[in-house]
């Protein structure tokens, strides 16, 4: 793996957007939070484009996402990698798992699994799928870990998840396999991301163990929700952040991460604001609850989501 030839840093983090839509305030806060923790630990921060699902992707979105991040001063410390170019690594991992009896082909369709709550515990007697997917065999096992923000978290994989997909029936690689392979290959030591992915973490830890790769440390940041408690990316409030005026948004997102934004008021440039933010950042102050963004005028005014984060309150997270 390419990262193993490099001297191992004390800390290497990453931000990994999917090119399915413009960056909104919630995704930008996750990027900022992961960048701040990397700088606090004097480590590296990488960007990886998770372009695994072409039918859901929009042309040019990845380029615009990178441009938006750059406008907010968030630039990868190493060349940006794209999952669409890494299929050989995923194939190698799948073959290893299949050879060891951990992965198996499956013709079960979603409709076949509906009577079982969508959970695959064994293949049905007469599966209706025409093209096989590949799944990871999951035993009756509870995977537990300590999240740096959310605390103790555990999941019984057989009961709650079942045998999960590694390669889809349509031929595309599944997120769970790709993210584990990429994090190991890039030498990621710490994963900082939104709390919507907390539930995926036990699957990834189990898969790391099956592949014999290190398990990073995890920290799941609060989600930004709208007044109906929907994740901001699925809300009318999820209009793209405006990269033309980044400073007010940076200050507000820094505050939503539980930090004192007053020192940033004196900064007249993005670089100056990020430098002050990195110097004053305290990870222990990150909220462990999700945050509701009160957004009464965005739909009326057509304002960008940066202006929609003026009022917020914490709500219990998952």
N, C-alpha and C positions, 0 to 999 in steps of 0.2 A: 504494500500500500504506500502511496506516495508520501504521506506525512511521516512515516516511520523513519525516513532517511534524514529528516530534519531534527535538530536538537529540540527536545520536547520542552515547550514553554511551561511556565508555572500555570498559566491560564490561557485557554484558547476557546473563545465563544463564537457564536454565529447568529445571523438573522437569515431566515429562509422563506421569503415570500413566494406564493404561487401566483403566476401571471394570469389570474382570472378576473382582475378588476383593479382600478386605481387604488393607490394607498389611501386609507381613511385614517381618522385620528386614532382609532384603536390599534391598527397595525403599526402606525408611526410610533405610538407610545411603547409598543413591544420592542421596536427597533431601538428606540432611544434607551429604554431600560437595559437591554442587553449590551448596548454600547457602553453605557455608564458603568455597569458592573465590570466589564472587561477592562476599562480604563482604571477603575478603582483598584483592580487586582494587578495592574500594570501588565496586562496580557494583550493578546491579539484578538481582533474582531473581524470575522469573515462574513461575506454575503454569498449565499447559494440560492440560485433560482430553481424552485421545485416545479419544473415544467414536465410533469408526468402524465398529464391528462389533456392532450391536444383538443378533444371535442369541447372542453370547457374554457379553453384559453382564447384570448383575444389578440389579434396581431398587434405588435408594437407595445403591448402593455409592459412587458419586462423592461424594455428600454426606458419607458416613462417612469416605471417604479424606481429604477436606478437613478434616473435624473432627479426625481423628487427627493430621494434619500440624499443625494449629493447636495441639493439645494439646502437641506437641513444639516449639512456638514457631516453626514454619516457615509463614509467611504470605506470599502473593504481594505484591510491591510494586505490582502493577497489577491491574486486574480480571481474574479468571480467565476464560480463553477455552475454548470447547468446539468441538472439530472438527466435531461434528454440525451446527453453525450456520454453517459456512464453505464449504459446497458450491459456492457461486458462484465463489469464488476458485479452487478446484480445477478447476472446469469451464473457467474462463478459461485456466488453464495448459495443460490438456489440448488445448484448441482451438488454442492457439499451437503446441504440439508437433506436432499433426496437420497443421496448415497448412504446417509446415516439413518435413514428411515424416519427422519423428522418431518419431511415434507412429502405430500402425496397429491396425486391428481384427483380432481373432483368434478363431477358433472351436475352437482346439485344446483338448481337455480334458486333465485330469491323466492319464487312462489312455492318451491318445494320445502323451503325452510320456514315459511309463514306459520304453519301449525306449531312450530317449535320456538316461536318468538323471534325468528330470524337468526337463531343461534345454531351453529353447526356442531353437533357432538358426535355424529357419525353420519355416513352417507345414507340417504334414504334408499329404499329397496328398488325403486324404479325412477331414477332421476330424469328430469325432463330436459336438462341442458344438452346442447349439441356440441359445444366446444368446451374442453376441460379448462378449469382454473387449477392453480396450485395453492394448497393450504398448508399451514403449519399445524402439526399435531399438538394439541394442548392437553396436558394431563390435569387431573384434579389437584390444583396447586394454588396457593395464595402467594402473590408477589407483593411485598411491602417495601416502601422506601420512605425516606424523610425528605420532604420538599423544603427548600430554603425559605420559601415564603408561606406555603400552605401547611407545613408541618407533616405529621404522619399521614400516610395514605396507603391503602391496601386494596387489593382486588382479587377475587377468586376467578381465575381465568376461565375455567371450565364452566362455571355457573353464569358468569356475566358476559363472557366474550365468545367462548367456544373456539373451534379451529378457525383461525383467521387467514385471509387471503394474502398470498405473497405475490402471485401474478394473476391478473384478472383473465377472465375468459376471452375478453377482446384483445388480449395480447399485451396490454399496458401493464407496467410494473406497479405494484401496490405501494402506497406511501409507507407502510410500516417496514417493509423490507428495505426500500431505498434509503429512508432516513437513517436506519441503523448502519447500513453499509457505508453511507457517506460520512456520518459522524465518526466512525472508526477510521476510515481512510484519511480523513482530514485531521485526525488527532484532536477532535473536539473534547475538551476536558469538562466543560460546564455548559449546560443548555438552559438558556433563559428565554422563555416564550410565554404566550398567553395561556390563561387557565383553561381555555377551551380544549387544550391538548393534554390536560392532566390525566384524563381517562385513558389516553393512548399509552401513557408511560409504562404501566406494568407490562403491556404487550411488548414494548420495545426492550425493556430490561430482560424479559424472558428470552427474546430473540437474540439479544447480545450474548446471553449465557450459552445459547445453543451454537452460536457462531464462534464462541471463544474470544470475544473482543471485550475491551474494558467498558464498564458502565460509567458514564459521566455523572456529575452532580447535576441536579435539576432544581430550577426555580421557576415557578409559574406565576406570572404577573397578573394583576387584576384585569378583568375585561371592562371595557366601556359599554354600557347598556343604554338603551333609550328608555323613555318613560314606561313602555310596555314590557320592560325587562328583556328585550331582544338584544342580542349582540349587535353592536353598531354596524357591522358590515352587512347585516340583513335588514337594516332599518332605513327609513327615509333620511335619517341623520347622517348617512354614510357617504355624503358627497365628498369628492376628493379634496384632500387638504391642498391649500393654495401655496405652491412653492415660491410665489412672488413676494410673499410677506411672511417669512418663516419665524421671525423673532417672537411675536406674540404667542404663536402656537407652541414654540419650544418652551417658553416660560410657563405656560399653562400646563403642558404635559409634564414638565418637571415637578410642578406643584401636585398634580394628580398622582405622581409616583411617591407622594408623601414627603417631598422635600421643600425646604424654604426657598422660594423663588425670588425673594427680595434681592439677594446679591446679583442676580442676573439682570436687574433693572438698569444697571449702569452700562451694560454691554451694548455696543452700537453695531456689532457684527456677529454673524453666526459663530465664527471661530472663537471670538472672545466669550460669547455666551457658553459655548461648550467647554471651553477651558475652565471657566468659573464653576460650571456645573460639575465637571469631573473633580475639581478640587474640594467642593463642598458636599458631594454626594454621600449619603449614609444609607447603605442597603437595608439596615435594620428598620428603617422608617417606611419601607414599602408596605402599603396596605395589604392585608390578607383577605380582603373582601372585594367583590366587584363594585363598580362605580356607575351610578345612574347619571347620565348626562341629560339635564333638563333642556329641552330643545323645542321651544314654542314657536320660534320665528323662522327656522331654516326652510321649511317647505314654502312659507309665505314669501320670503325674501329671495330664495334661491342662493342663500349665502353658502360659502364653503364650510366644511365641517370644522375648520379652525375657529370660526366664530361661534360655533355651536357648543363649545365646551366652557362657556362662561360660568355655568352653575352646575354643581354636581354634588352627589351625596353617596356614601358608601352603603352597599347592601350586602347581606351575607352571601358569600360565594359558595361554590360547590367544592 
